[in-house]
């Protein structure tokens, strides 16, 4: 689940759009998010929100296909769904937008 106004994703957008650098452990923390920002930068709308959603899709894809068998086997058997979601801080609403095949 990603959330509105995510600081880590915002930092990654600044790396992409402003060539920003960050001290200490912030740089390595945002590095895996950069591909999500790059994939979202040409989408219409707000870059930060689009990047948060793209990052959720990236993590969901990884959890559905490249994670430990303790998570993969239950997914294959239909006992576990990995679902992507976006949390709106202002309203508390959750948008479930990346559902596995067969989910309703």
N, CA, C and O atoms as a GROMACS GRO file, in nm:
protein
  416
    1UNK      N    1   0.084  -0.117   0.000
    1UNK     CA    2   0.000   0.000   0.000
    1UNK      C    3   0.089   0.124   0.000
    1UNK      O    4   0.177   0.140   0.084
    2UNK      N    5   0.063   0.208  -0.095
    2UNK     CA    6   0.127   0.339  -0.097
    2UNK      C    7   0.034   0.441  -0.035
    2UNK      O    8  -0.083   0.412  -0.011
    3UNK      N    9   0.086   0.559  -0.008
    3UNK     CA   10   0.000   0.661   0.051
    3UNK      C   11   0.027   0.798  -0.009
    3UNK      O   12   0.135   0.826  -0.061
    4UNK      N   13  -0.074   0.879  -0.001
    4UNK     CA   14  -0.069   1.017  -0.047
    4UNK      C   15   0.049   1.089   0.017
    4UNK      O   16   0.077   1.070   0.136
    5UNK      N   17   0.117   1.172  -0.060
    5UNK     CA   18   0.226   1.256  -0.010
    5UNK      C   19   0.342   1.177   0.049
    5UNK      O   20   0.404   1.222   0.146
    6UNK      N   21   0.372   1.062  -0.006
    6UNK     CA   22   0.480   0.977   0.046
    6UNK      C   23   0.615   1.048   0.032
    6UNK      O   24   0.654   1.088  -0.078
    7UNK      N   25   0.685   1.064   0.142
    7UNK     CA   26   0.813   1.133   0.142
    7UNK      C   27   0.921   1.060   0.065
    7UNK      O   28   1.002   1.123  -0.003
    8UNK      N   29   0.924   0.928   0.075
    8UNK     CA   30   1.026   0.852   0.002
    8UNK      C   31   1.005   0.863  -0.148
    8UNK      O   32   1.102   0.881  -0.223
    9UNK      N   33   0.882   0.853  -0.193
    9UNK     CA   34   0.854   0.865  -0.336
    9UNK      C   35   0.878   1.010  -0.380
    9UNK      O   36   0.927   1.032  -0.491
   10UNK      N   37   0.845   1.106  -0.297
   10UNK     CA   38   0.872   1.245  -0.330
   10UNK      C   39   1.022   1.266  -0.348
   10UNK      O   40   1.064   1.336  -0.441
   11UNK      N   41   1.103   1.208  -0.262
   11UNK     CA   42   1.248   1.219  -0.276
   11UNK      C   43   1.294   1.156  -0.408
   11UNK      O   44   1.380   1.211  -0.476
   12UNK      N   45   1.237   1.041  -0.443
   12UNK     CA   46   1.273   0.977  -0.570
   12UNK      C   47   1.233   1.063  -0.689
   12UNK      O   48   1.305   1.067  -0.789
   13UNK      N   49   1.120   1.131  -0.681
   13UNK     CA   50   1.081   1.221  -0.791
   13UNK      C   51   1.180   1.336  -0.804
   13UNK      O   52   1.208   1.382  -0.914
   14UNK      N   53   1.231   1.383  -0.692
   14UNK     CA   54   1.330   1.491  -0.696
   14UNK      C   55   1.462   1.444  -0.756
   14UNK      O   56   1.531   1.521  -0.822
   15UNK      N   57   1.497   1.319  -0.732
   15UNK     CA   58   1.617   1.263  -0.796
   15UNK      C   59   1.599   1.265  -0.947
   15UNK      O   60   1.691   1.302  -1.020
   16UNK      N   61   1.482   1.226  -0.994
   16UNK     CA   62   1.455   1.218  -1.138
   16UNK      C   63   1.440   1.357  -1.200
   16UNK      O   64   1.497   1.384  -1.305
   17UNK      N   65   1.365   1.445  -1.136
   17UNK     CA   66   1.333   1.574  -1.198
   17UNK      C   67   1.436   1.683  -1.171
   17UNK      O   68   1.451   1.776  -1.251
   18UNK      N   69   1.508   1.672  -1.060
   18UNK     CA   70   1.601   1.779  -1.022
   18UNK      C   71   1.745   1.729  -1.005
   18UNK      O   72   1.834   1.806  -0.969
   19UNK      N   73   1.767   1.600  -1.030
   19UNK     CA   74   1.898   1.539  -1.007
   19UNK      C   75   1.943   1.559  -0.862
   19UNK      O   76   2.061   1.578  -0.835
   20UNK      N   77   1.848   1.554  -0.770
   20UNK     CA   78   1.877   1.574  -0.628
   20UNK      C   79   1.957   1.457  -0.571
   20UNK      O   80   1.950   1.345  -0.622
   21UNK      N   81   2.030   1.485  -0.469
   21UNK     CA   82   2.099   1.381  -0.392
   21UNK      C   83   2.060   1.398  -0.246
   21UNK      O   84   2.026   1.508  -0.202
   22UNK      N   85   2.066   1.289  -0.172
   22UNK     CA   86   2.025   1.291  -0.032
   22UNK      C   87   2.131   1.226   0.053
   22UNK      O   88   2.195   1.130   0.010
   23UNK      N   89   2.151   1.276   0.174
   23UNK     CA   90   2.258   1.225   0.261
   23UNK      C   91   2.219   1.094   0.329
   23UNK      O   92   2.102   1.055   0.335
   24UNK      N   93   2.321   1.030   0.381
   24UNK     CA   94   2.301   0.912   0.465
   24UNK      C   95   2.227   0.800   0.396
   24UNK      O   96   2.254   0.767   0.280
   25UNK      N   97   2.134   0.741   0.467
   25UNK     CA   98   2.062   0.623   0.416
   25UNK      C   99   1.942   0.658   0.330
   25UNK      O  100   1.875   0.569   0.278
   26UNK      N  101   1.914   0.788   0.312
   26UNK     CA  102   1.798   0.826   0.232
   26UNK      C  103   1.819   0.787   0.086
   26UNK      O  104   1.728   0.734   0.022
   27UNK      N  105   1.937   0.813   0.032
   27UNK     CA  106   1.965   0.779  -0.107
   27UNK      C  107   1.943   0.632  -0.139
   27UNK      O  108   1.869   0.600  -0.232
   28UNK      N  109   2.004   0.541  -0.064
   28UNK     CA  110   1.980   0.399  -0.090
   28UNK      C  111   1.835   0.357  -0.068
   28UNK      O  112   1.789   0.261  -0.131
   29UNK      N  113   1.762   0.427   0.020
   29UNK     CA  114   1.623   0.393   0.044
   29UNK      C  115   1.536   0.429  -0.077
   29UNK      O  116   1.444   0.355  -0.111
   30UNK      N  117   1.565   0.542  -0.142
   30UNK     CA  118   1.481   0.584  -0.254
   30UNK      C  119   1.526   0.525  -0.388
   30UNK      O  120   1.451   0.528  -0.485
   31UNK      N  121   1.646   0.472  -0.394
   31UNK     CA  122   1.698   0.418  -0.519
   31UNK      C  123   1.607   0.316  -0.586
   31UNK      O  124   1.587   0.324  -0.708
   32UNK      N  125   1.549   0.218  -0.513
   32UNK     CA  126   1.461   0.122  -0.579
   32UNK      C  127   1.330   0.184  -0.631
   32UNK      O  128   1.261   0.123  -0.712
   33UNK      N  129   1.297   0.304  -0.584
   33UNK     CA  130   1.173   0.370  -0.625
   33UNK      C  131   1.190   0.444  -0.757
   33UNK      O  132   1.092   0.470  -0.827
   34UNK      N  133   1.312   0.478  -0.792
   34UNK     CA  134   1.338   0.559  -0.912
   34UNK      C  135   1.279   0.497  -1.039
   34UNK      O  136   1.221   0.572  -1.118
   35UNK      N  137   1.289   0.366  -1.063
   35UNK     CA  138   1.226   0.312  -1.184
   35UNK      C  139   1.075   0.337  -1.190
   35UNK      O  140   1.020   0.355  -1.299
   36UNK      N  141   1.009   0.337  -1.076
   36UNK     CA  142   0.865   0.366  -1.073
   36UNK      C  143   0.840   0.511  -1.115
   36UNK      O  144   0.746   0.538  -1.190
   37UNK      N  145   0.923   0.602  -1.067
   37UNK     CA  146   0.909   0.743  -1.105
   37UNK      C  147   0.933   0.759  -1.254
   37UNK      O  148   0.859   0.830  -1.323
   38UNK      N  149   1.036   0.695  -1.305
   38UNK     CA  150   1.066   0.704  -1.448
   38UNK      C  151   0.949   0.652  -1.532
   38UNK      O  152   0.920   0.708  -1.638
   39UNK      N  153   0.884   0.546  -1.486
   39UNK     CA  154   0.772   0.491  -1.563
   39UNK      C  155   0.649   0.580  -1.554
   39UNK      O  156   0.561   0.573  -1.641
   40UNK      N  157   0.640   0.663  -1.451
   40UNK     CA  158   0.522   0.747  -1.430
   40UNK      C  159   0.538   0.888  -1.485
   40UNK      O  160   0.439   0.961  -1.495
   41UNK      N  161   0.657   0.928  -1.520
   41UNK     CA  162   0.679   1.070  -1.551
   41UNK      C  163   0.608   1.118  -1.677
   41UNK      O  164   0.586   1.239  -1.690
   42UNK      N  165   0.571   1.030  -1.768
   42UNK     CA  166   0.501   1.072  -1.889
   42UNK      C  167   0.349   1.056  -1.879
   42UNK      O  168   0.277   1.087  -1.974
   43UNK      N  169   0.301   1.008  -1.764
   43UNK     CA  170   0.157   0.992  -1.745
   43UNK      C  171   0.094   1.128  -1.715
   43UNK      O  172   0.157   1.212  -1.650
   44UNK      N  173  -0.029   1.150  -1.761
   44UNK     CA  174  -0.096   1.275  -1.725
   44UNK      C  175  -0.129   1.278  -1.576
   44UNK      O  176  -0.150   1.173  -1.514
   45UNK      N  177  -0.134   1.396  -1.520
   45UNK     CA  178  -0.170   1.408  -1.380
   45UNK      C  179  -0.050   1.438  -1.293
   45UNK      O  180   0.056   1.477  -1.342
   46UNK      N  181  -0.068   1.419  -1.164
   46UNK     CA  182   0.032   1.453  -1.065
   46UNK      C  183   0.144   1.349  -1.061
   46UNK      O  184   0.118   1.230  -1.043
   47UNK      N  185   0.267   1.393  -1.078
   47UNK     CA  186   0.380   1.300  -1.082
   47UNK      C  187   0.394   1.223  -0.951
   47UNK      O  188   0.422   1.103  -0.954
   48UNK      N  189   0.377   1.288  -0.838
   48UNK     CA  190   0.394   1.219  -0.710
   48UNK      C  191   0.290   1.109  -0.694
   48UNK      O  192   0.325   0.996  -0.661
   49UNK      N  193   0.163   1.141  -0.715
   49UNK     CA  194   0.059   1.039  -0.702
   49UNK      C  195   0.079   0.925  -0.801
   49UNK      O  196   0.066   0.808  -0.766
   50UNK      N  197   0.111   0.959  -0.926
   50UNK     CA  198   0.136   0.856  -1.026
   50UNK      C  199   0.255   0.769  -0.989
   50UNK      O  200   0.254   0.648  -1.013
   51UNK      N  201   0.357   0.830  -0.932
   51UNK     CA  202   0.476   0.756  -0.891
   51UNK      C  203   0.449   0.663  -0.774
   51UNK      O  204   0.500   0.551  -0.768
   52UNK      N  205   0.368   0.710  -0.679
   52UNK     CA  206   0.329   0.625  -0.566
   52UNK      C  207   0.259   0.500  -0.619
   52UNK      O  208   0.291   0.389  -0.578
   53UNK      N  209   0.164   0.519  -0.709
   53UNK     CA  210   0.091   0.405  -0.766
   53UNK      C  211   0.183   0.314  -0.846
   53UNK      O  212   0.172   0.192  -0.839
   54UNK      N  213   0.274   0.374  -0.924
   54UNK     CA  214   0.369   0.293  -1.001
   54UNK      C  215   0.459   0.213  -0.909
   54UNK      O  216   0.493   0.098  -0.939
   55UNK      N  217   0.498   0.271  -0.797
   55UNK     CA  218   0.582   0.198  -0.701
   55UNK      C  219   0.504   0.083  -0.637
   55UNK      O  220   0.559  -0.024  -0.615
   56UNK      N  221   0.378   0.107  -0.606
   56UNK     CA  222   0.295  -0.002  -0.552
   56UNK      C  223   0.287  -0.115  -0.654
   56UNK      O  224   0.303  -0.231  -0.619
   57UNK      N  225   0.262  -0.081  -0.780
   57UNK     CA  226   0.256  -0.185  -0.884
   57UNK      C  227   0.387  -0.261  -0.895
   57UNK      O  228   0.388  -0.382  -0.916
   58UNK      N  229   0.500  -0.190  -0.880
   58UNK     CA  230   0.632  -0.254  -0.884
   58UNK      C  231   0.647  -0.356  -0.772
   58UNK      O  232   0.692  -0.468  -0.794
   59UNK      N  233   0.611  -0.316  -0.651
   59UNK     CA  234   0.624  -0.405  -0.536
   59UNK      C  235   0.525  -0.522  -0.547
   59UNK      O  236   0.560  -0.636  -0.517
   60UNK      N  237   0.404  -0.494  -0.590
   60UNK     CA  238   0.304  -0.600  -0.608
   60UNK      C  239   0.354  -0.703  -0.708
   60UNK      O  240   0.346  -0.824  -0.684
   61UNK      N  241   0.407  -0.655  -0.821
   61UNK     CA  242   0.460  -0.746  -0.924
   61UNK      C  243   0.570  -0.835  -0.865
   61UNK      O  244   0.576  -0.955  -0.893
   62UNK      N  245   0.657  -0.775  -0.785
   62UNK     CA  246   0.764  -0.852  -0.722
   62UNK      C  247   0.708  -0.956  -0.625
   62UNK      O  248   0.752  -1.070  -0.625
   63UNK      N  249   0.612  -0.917  -0.543
   63UNK     CA  250   0.554  -1.009  -0.445
   63UNK      C  251   0.473  -1.120  -0.512
   63UNK      O  252   0.456  -1.228  -0.454
   64UNK      N  253   0.423  -1.094  -0.630
   64UNK     CA  254   0.346  -1.197  -0.702
   64UNK      C  255   0.434  -1.294  -0.778
   64UNK      O  256   0.389  -1.404  -0.812
   65UNK      N  257   0.558  -1.256  -0.805
   65UNK     CA  258   0.636  -1.342  -0.893
   65UNK      C  259   0.778  -1.374  -0.846
   65UNK      O  260   0.835  -1.475  -0.887
   66UNK      N  261   0.835  -1.291  -0.761
   66UNK     CA  262   0.977  -1.308  -0.727
   66UNK      C  263   1.003  -1.309  -0.577
   66UNK      O  264   1.107  -1.260  -0.532
   67UNK      N  265   0.913  -1.363  -0.502
   67UNK     CA  266   0.931  -1.363  -0.357
   67UNK      C  267   0.949  -1.506  -0.307
   67UNK      O  268   0.957  -1.600  -0.387
   68UNK      N  269   0.956  -1.521  -0.182
   68UNK     CA  270   0.977  -1.651  -0.118
   68UNK      C  271   0.860  -1.745  -0.145
   68UNK      O  272   0.745  -1.701  -0.153
   69UNK      N  273   0.887  -1.874  -0.159
   69UNK     CA  274   0.779  -1.971  -0.180
   69UNK      C  275   0.671  -1.967  -0.072
   69UNK      O  276   0.558  -2.008  -0.097
   70UNK      N  277   0.706  -1.919   0.046
   70UNK     CA  278   0.604  -1.912   0.152
   70UNK      C  279   0.490  -1.819   0.111
   70UNK      O  280   0.378  -1.832   0.162
   71UNK      N  281   0.516  -1.725   0.018
   71UNK     CA  282   0.411  -1.639  -0.034
   71UNK      C  283   0.364  -1.682  -0.172
   71UNK      O  284   0.248  -1.662  -0.207
   72UNK      N  285   0.453  -1.740  -0.251
   72UNK     CA  286   0.417  -1.778  -0.388
   72UNK      C  287   0.320  -1.896  -0.391
   72UNK      O  288   0.222  -1.894  -0.465
   73UNK      N  289   0.347  -1.998  -0.312
   73UNK     CA  290   0.262  -2.117  -0.314
   73UNK      C  291   0.116  -2.086  -0.278
   73UNK      O  292   0.026  -2.130  -0.350
   74UNK      N  293   0.089  -2.012  -0.170
   74UNK     CA  294  -0.050  -1.979  -0.140
   74UNK      C  295  -0.117  -1.894  -0.250
   74UNK      O  296  -0.237  -1.905  -0.271
   75UNK      N  297  -0.039  -1.810  -0.318
   75UNK     CA  298  -0.096  -1.733  -0.429
   75UNK      C  299  -0.138  -1.826  -0.542
   75UNK      O  300  -0.246  -1.810  -0.599
   76UNK      N  301  -0.052  -1.920  -0.575
   76UNK     CA  302  -0.084  -2.015  -0.683
   76UNK      C  303  -0.207  -2.100  -0.650
   76UNK      O  304  -0.283  -2.137  -0.738
   77UNK      N  305  -0.225  -2.129  -0.522
   77UNK     CA  306  -0.337  -2.211  -0.478
   77UNK      C  307  -0.464  -2.129  -0.450
   77UNK      O  308  -0.567  -2.184  -0.414
   78UNK      N  309  -0.456  -1.997  -0.468
   78UNK     CA  310  -0.572  -1.912  -0.446
   78UNK      C  311  -0.604  -1.883  -0.301
   78UNK      O  312  -0.712  -1.834  -0.269
   79UNK      N  313  -0.510  -1.913  -0.211
   79UNK     CA  314  -0.532  -1.889  -0.069
   79UNK      C  315  -0.481  -1.752  -0.023
   79UNK      O  316  -0.508  -1.708   0.089
   80UNK      N  317  -0.406  -1.685  -0.111
   80UNK     CA  318  -0.348  -1.555  -0.078
   80UNK      C  319  -0.354  -1.466  -0.200
   80UNK      O  320  -0.318  -1.507  -0.310
   81UNK      N  321  -0.399  -1.344  -0.179
   81UNK     CA  322  -0.398  -1.242  -0.284
   81UNK      C  323  -0.304  -1.131  -0.242
   81UNK      O  324  -0.309  -1.084  -0.128
   82UNK      N  325  -0.218  -1.090  -0.332
   82UNK     CA  326  -0.138  -0.971  -0.312
   82UNK      C  327  -0.210  -0.860  -0.388
   82UNK      O  328  -0.229  -0.868  -0.509
   83UNK      N  329  -0.249  -0.756  -0.316
   83UNK     CA  330  -0.333  -0.650  -0.370
   83UNK      C  331  -0.261  -0.517  -0.353
   83UNK      O  332  -0.209  -0.487  -0.246
   84UNK      N  333  -0.259  -0.437  -0.459
   84UNK     CA  334  -0.202  -0.303  -0.452
   84UNK      C  335  -0.307  -0.203  -0.413
   84UNK      O  336  -0.421  -0.210  -0.459
   85UNK      N  337  -0.270  -0.108  -0.328
   85UNK     CA  338  -0.368  -0.010  -0.279
   85UNK      C  339  -0.299   0.125  -0.258
   85UNK      O  340  -0.177   0.135  -0.244
   86UNK      N  341  -0.383   0.228  -0.255
   86UNK     CA  342  -0.339   0.365  -0.232
   86UNK      C  343  -0.423   0.423  -0.119
   86UNK      O  344  -0.546   0.421  -0.126
   87UNK      N  345  -0.357   0.474  -0.017
   87UNK     CA  346  -0.425   0.529   0.101
   87UNK      C  347  -0.428   0.682   0.092
   87UNK      O  348  -0.324   0.746   0.076
   88UNK      N  349  -0.548   0.738   0.102
   88UNK     CA  350  -0.567   0.882   0.102
   88UNK      C  351  -0.561   0.932   0.246
   88UNK      O  352  -0.650   0.903   0.326
   89UNK      N  353  -0.457   1.005   0.280
   89UNK     CA  354  -0.437   1.050   0.417
   89UNK      C  355  -0.549   1.141   0.466
   89UNK      O  356  -0.591   1.132   0.581
   90UNK      N  357  -0.597   1.228   0.379
   90UNK     CA  358  -0.698   1.326   0.420
   90UNK      C  359  -0.832   1.262   0.455
   90UNK      O  360  -0.900   1.306   0.548
   91UNK      N  361  -0.870   1.159   0.380
   91UNK     CA  362  -1.003   1.100   0.400
   91UNK      C  363  -1.002   0.964   0.466
   91UNK      O  364  -1.104   0.919   0.519
   92UNK      N  365  -0.888   0.898   0.464
   92UNK     CA  366  -0.880   0.761   0.516
   92UNK      C  367  -0.929   0.657   0.416
   92UNK      O  368  -0.932   0.538   0.447
   93UNK      N  369  -0.966   0.702   0.297
   93UNK     CA  370  -1.014   0.609   0.195
   93UNK      C  371  -0.897   0.530   0.137
   93UNK      O  372  -0.785   0.580   0.126
   94UNK      N  373  -0.925   0.406   0.101
   94UNK     CA  374  -0.826   0.319   0.039
   94UNK      C  375  -0.877   0.279  -0.099
   94UNK      O  376  -0.989   0.229  -0.114
   95UNK      N  377  -0.794   0.303  -0.199
   95UNK     CA  378  -0.825   0.267  -0.337
   95UNK      C  379  -0.748   0.138  -0.370
   95UNK      O  380  -0.626   0.140  -0.382
   96UNK      N  381  -0.820   0.028  -0.383
   96UNK     CA  382  -0.759  -0.099  -0.423
   96UNK      C  383  -0.756  -0.101  -0.575
   96UNK      O  384  -0.860  -0.122  -0.638
   97UNK      N  385  -0.638  -0.080  -0.634
   97UNK     CA  386  -0.631  -0.061  -0.777
   97UNK      C  387  -0.552  -0.168  -0.852
   97UNK      O  388  -0.562  -0.175  -0.974
   98UNK      N  389  -0.476  -0.248  -0.785
   98UNK     CA  390  -0.400  -0.353  -0.853
   98UNK      C  391  -0.439  -0.488  -0.793
   98UNK      O  392  -0.375  -0.538  -0.701
   99UNK      N  393  -0.546  -0.544  -0.847
   99UNK     CA  394  -0.599  -0.670  -0.796
   99UNK      C  395  -0.546  -0.786  -0.880
   99UNK      O  396  -0.520  -0.770  -0.999
  100UNK      N  397  -0.528  -0.901  -0.818
  100UNK     CA  398  -0.484  -1.017  -0.895
  100UNK      C  399  -0.594  -1.065  -0.989
  100UNK      O  400  -0.712  -1.036  -0.969
  101UNK      N  401  -0.553  -1.137  -1.089
  101UNK     CA  402  -0.650  -1.192  -1.183
  101UNK      C  403  -0.751  -1.278  -1.108
  101UNK      O  404  -0.715  -1.361  -1.026
  102UNK      N  405  -0.879  -1.256  -1.138
  102UNK     CA  406  -0.985  -1.332  -1.073
  102UNK      C  407  -1.044  -1.265  -0.950
  102UNK      O  408  -1.146  -1.310  -0.897
  103UNK      N  409  -0.979  -1.157  -0.904
  103UNK     CA  410  -1.031  -1.086  -0.786
  103UNK      C  411  -1.141  -0.991  -0.829
  103UNK      O  412  -1.142  -0.942  -0.942
  104UNK      N  413  -1.232  -0.966  -0.740
  104UNK     CA  414  -1.342  -0.873  -0.770
  104UNK      C  415  -1.339  -0.754  -0.681
  104UNK      O  416  -1.424  -0.666  -0.692
   0.00000   0.00000   0.00000
